[in-house]
């Protein structure tokens, strides 16, 4: 990640709307969803449609 750091300007809008704790929670949530999508894709998981 240090190879491609996020621009500081991208943080400006977020910091105006969210506290540091909220940004941490948001980042963790996005990372968890990303990880689940990558795992599910590799395992060819598809949800049942009823």
Secondary structure, 3 states (H helix, E strand, C coil): CHHHCCCHHHHHHHHHHCCHHHHHHHHHHHHHHHHHHHHHHHCCCCCCCC
